[in-house]
Amino acid sequence: MRGAVFGSVQSPAVRRGVVAALATASLVLSAACSSGGAEGPSGTGAASPSASRSSGSPSPSASADLPPAKGSATVVSTLTEGLKSPWGLTALPGGDLLVASRDEGTIHRIDGESGKQTLLGSVPGVSPAGEGGLLGLAVPSTFAADGWVYAYFTTASDNRIVRMSYDENRPAGQQLGAPDTILRSIPKGNIHNGGRIAFGPDKMLYAGTGETGDTGLAQDKESLAGKILRMTPDGEPVHGNPEADSVVYSYGHRNVQGLAWDAQKRLWAAEFGQNTWDELNLIEPGGNYGWPEVEGQEGEDGFIDPVAQWKTSEASPSGIAYAEGSIWMAGLRGERLWRIPLSGDSGKEPLADPQSFLDEKHGRLRTVVGAGGDRLWLVTSNTDGRGEPTPGDDRILLVEVG
C-alpha cells in the first residue's frame, strides 16, 4: 500500500529485495520487460553484481571508510504533492528545488522547507508524446551569478538541450527567458529518449540519450542517440573527449536516464535493458557498453560489462544519486529504491550485493537527487500514463539513508 497523506511521516518496512544471482551458466533468465521502454507493471526478479570488469582505466585506491554491507532508507516526510508527470529535478543554492513536468512542459520551483510550488513558466517548443517531453533539468555551479537553467526536451523534430535565464523577480509564470539551444538534433522517438542531464565535478554538462527504438544508432558514433554526451556549458565538445569535435563520451547504450558521480569523481549511469537485464554502469571515456550486441554481463571482448544488473521487473531504472558511500537508484517498473554500496576500487565493485527499499510503497520512482548528507529527494512517477495514481500523486519525498 502507498501512503497518500501530505506531510505525514512514513516508515516503510525495510527489507532486502533480492538475493544476488551468481553470474554462472545455470542462471535462469526471465524476460519480463515490455517493449515500450521497460516501464510496465511490476514483477519479480533478481539483482547480481558483475562477475567481470573492464581494465580500461586505473582503479583509485579503495576508501578506508567503507559503507556497511547492509543499509537503510526511510521516508521521513513528503515535501510536496499534486505534481503532474514530474521528471527532471535539480537543487538550487539555498535548498529549493526545480521540477519539470514532462507532459505539461512547465517548470515549478519548490520551497525546500514548506513545499510551496511556484510556477516559473512553460518551455516553448516542448512536444510531449510517449516517453518524450520536458525531461531533465540542471543548473551549473555558476547559477547564483548567471541564473541559467538547463533543460533537455523533445520537440516535434528532435531532442535538444537548451538554457534559459531565470529571474525570480518577474511575476510567477513569466520567470523564464527564451530558450537558447546549445545542442540540437538528438534523435527522438516515441520511446527511449534518454533525457537526464547533470553538471559533473569538471563543471562540464553531461547528457544521457536513448536509441529511440532504432537499436543500430547506439553503435553509430556519428549519431547522438544511445550515448552519454559531454559538452561545455555552451554545448561544444570538451577538449579531452574521446574523439575531437565530438560530444560523444561513451556509446552502446539503450536508454540512459541516470547519471551521478561518486566520492572518487567516477561517473555512473543507469540504463534500461530490453527483455532480460537492466544495468548500472561505471563509465569510461570512449567505452562501448554493448547495446544492441549484448545485454547485461556477457563478458565479451570489446564491450564493458555492467557493475550490477537487475531483471527488468525489479528495476527499470531512471534517476540515480550518490550518498553515504552508495549509489541510490530509482526504479520505475520495480517500484523501489536500490542501494549499491561501493568500495571505491573500480575492479572490485560493488562492495556488497544491491539492496532494495520502499518496495511498492510509493509506486513508480523516477528521480533521486542528493539533499545533503544522508538525505535524498525522491520523485514518484505515477501520473506518467503507466502508473496507478492515488490521491496526492505525484510527490517529492525526503528520504533518510544510511
C-alpha angles and dihedrals in degrees: 000000000000124000118238104180114116115236094004122142109243124194109190118194109263115220141154106263098196146021107225111253116228114239096241135129091257093065110119113221118215118201106214107144127111117230090239098084102296094279101120131118121316123268139158134278145126141266125224134188118232119275094200137035138204114242094206096119135032118263117239118231114279115254117254088217102064124179116251118264089241121048141174140231124189130174104231099179147348110246098191141343142192094068117155118224094331114194119151122048130180134171124236126212106276096035106279120128138224117213129188126215108219097203101033095044093224135130122214130190114225120204105236093221108030099028091229112164121222121184112230094184147269122293109234118229098030111142108189118200132141107333093345131094134085103349130158128024130195139169124203126235086255093061095113089059104035105024095218119163115192123207137183114209147159120248129186089273110025149346115269144174120232138172126217132191114242121210113180091188091071120086118283111273092027101066099105124084124218114292117262107206112222098171128019138168097057100153116254133206142168085261136026102031094150104206110176116128128179140163113242131217086267089061090243122130118247126193133190115214134187131225091239092231091297095112097192092066091071091068095040107097090195091063124077091213123103092018147109108236128204121196144153118264085264093056098254126134113269120239104252097035112140092260127029116249092014130107091203109119101169134357145193093075126143102201120340115198102153129067128169141148126224131215090280089053091247116153118237127189134192118214137188117240124208115231104338122020137029114198147218109200134193103219124229121187109261092008122154110219094192111244124175094008094057136014120201126340106350100145092221121158114255095027130088115230121224118256090229135007137196136196106257093244090061099049131004086180125217123161125019135190137182121235138144094007095306142092111239115206128194116221123209106184090024091053093212145098116247125209119204110185114213131213097199090238112108092209094053104046131171104038092209139354117296116260130206127219137182089028109195091337098118104016123236116008117210113169137020124189131177114259095188130282112356096349134096136189110229124193122204121216109202098126095059095099095262101067135074104242122209125198109295097026130175109047145174109224129196110224127192113210137184 
